[in-house]
Each structure stands twice: as structure tokens, then as C-alpha cells.
Amino acid sequence: MKDLRNYSLAQHNTFGIDAKCSRFIEFSSVAEAKETVKNISDEDMPLLLLGGGSNLLLTKDFNGTVIHSAIKGISSTFIDGGVLVRCGSGETWDDVVAHCVAHGWYGTENLSLIPGEVGASAVQNIGAYGAEVKDIIYKVEAVEIATGKSCYFTNEQCEYAYRKSRFKEDWKNKYLITHVTYKLSLVFNPHLDYGNIRAELDKEGISDPTAAELRNAIIKIRDAKLPDPKVEGNAGSFFMNPLVSKDKFNELLKKYPQMPHYDVDDTHEKIPAGWMIDQCGWKGKTLGRAGVHSKQALVLVNKGGATGNDIVALCDRIRSDVEKKFGIDIHPEVNII
């Protein structure tokens, strides 16, 4: 177990912001997680439970304790009609996807190349290309910080919604997630009708893809749109795609008949925030040392030496422009601290 003081978080956030925390603890087992919570006192507060740092923007030093899971391991149990895949919360998410595809366990393909770790997948309800991890999460195991007791939660108990879970709301900072179990299928049922998945497959002359081919197509799409955080610091999609009422959607569609959109339910439509940001002229533009990626307007980037506040200033300008043009307030998906 690591237990360090005055520790730099530069390597623990994909924006590459060089902020420090008062204390940094990393646990590698359930036993170490329990030891961690026993050794936390009021002087160590507040807490920040950190995954891969791919959904985090630090605007200052964190005067508290950062806790990170380094629990590894992937195991499987076959059940009727599928397989349960239990993963340590410190596993890299895309490594899990690669493992599952290689073993013929299906359901993660559309979530390929999403940055971050397994524990964060259960907190954020990560999603991409028409899929959300809530659709495959079976169980979340954790250690309760207040008591040090092991516990687990079913999918239903986590109350997942778009980029939401109870771990982000009323359970925030109450549990250290140690393992997540996913329920996957042994039958491949590809989801191809979101974004430009089919167009990418068509380039390869593939009409009936295998899971590996679908994964490779999504990786190519993401690589083409998203900058490498090691080259240009970023947190992937910075904003959530807003859900709007059908009335608001129909109002906008009259003004912008080419507006992309996705049906959500009988009363809501989802409009891509990146498209609205692009319509406001921000794609490829900069504000000081912060910028909007030239290939995907949903991504804000550190052009070199940007502070967290530089990124926030850009975020605020973009939100203001989108509100003025479309009457929609877009919200950051990234956790700003």
C-alpha cells in the first residue's frame, strides 16, 4: 500500500495539471482498502476517490486525501445464457474490453477505448456509441468508509441514469469500490446504428462484423476524433449531451433541419453538445492556453501549460455561447475540483 504526503497528481489526471494533494493512498487489495479506511481521521478530510483521472479537472491543490485503487485481476463464472466477469477496480477499462472480446464474451465492444478504470466505470456509468455500462453491470463490491465493512450493490440499487449513479450523488465518498462484475453474453448481438459505426465498417468492406472488427472500427473512430492525452492533455468528452423536451427539439429542428439527434424516449431527444459547440464556431479555437480540439468540438485540450482555471474559463465561454444560440445550458461531464 502507498501512503504519501504532499504528492503531485500530474500523472493521475489526463489533463496533465500539476496540482498536489496533502495525502495520497493507494490500496491493492480488499484488506488494504479496509486498512486504508481505518487509518483515515478528520485531519485527512476531505476525500477524493480517484480512478484513472480521465474525468477530472484540477483547478488548485487538493487539501485533503486522494485514494486510488490498484486492485487488479479478471475472473469469470459461466451462468445460464452468459458469463459473469469480475474485475478489480484498478484494472484499465479498455484492457477489460480487449480481454472480453478475445474470450468471446460480448457486450463491451461499443465501449472500446474509453479511458479510465473499472471502478470509475461503475461510478460514472460510462457510455459511447449507443451503449452504457449500466446495461452490463451485475454487481459492485465495495468497502464502506465509515465502518470498514465489505458490502455489495446490485445494478438496481445503484440507480443508474445517463452519466449518473448513486456513487456520484448520495453515496459520494461513502464507499471504496474494490470489484465490479459485468454480465456478458455468449451470443454476439452487434449494435451498429449509432454515429458513424457503419460508415467506418463500410470503409473496410465489412457488413457483418465480428466483435473484434466492431471493436477495431470504434477504436479507429475514437483515434481519429480524440487527441492522445500524452500529447495534448484532455479528458475526452468534456460536456454531456443534453436531453431536451420534444417541444424544444421540434422548435430547434425548424431552425436547424440538419441538426443531428437521438431519440431517448417519448418525451425527450438527445442533441450532440459537440455539434452545438461547432455551430458556435469554437471547433479548433483557443482561449489562452486552453483550446477546443480541431476534430471534435466536445473535447477541450491543454495546449501546453494550461491551468485548470484556464480550462474552466474556456468551458464557461462555450456554455454561454451555446445558451445564447440554442437556449440550452450544457453541463460538464468532467468533475471540476
Secondary structure, DSSP 4 states (H G I P E B T S, - for coil): -EEEEEEE-GGGSTT----EEEEEEEE-SHHHHHHHHHT--GGG-SEEEESSSTTEE--S-EEEEEEEE----EEEEEETTEEEEEEETTSBHHHHHHHHHHTT-BS-GGGTT--SBHHHHHHHT-EETTEEGGGTEEEEEEEETTT--EEEEEHHHHT-BTTB-TTTTTTTTTEEEEEEEEEEESS------STTHHHHHHHTT-SS--HHHHHHHHHHHHHHHS--TTTSEEEEE-BPPPEEEHHHHHHHHHH-TT---EE-SSSEEE--HHHHHHHTT-TT-EETTEEE-SS-TTEEEE-SS--HHHHHHHHHHHHHHHHHHHS----BSSEE-
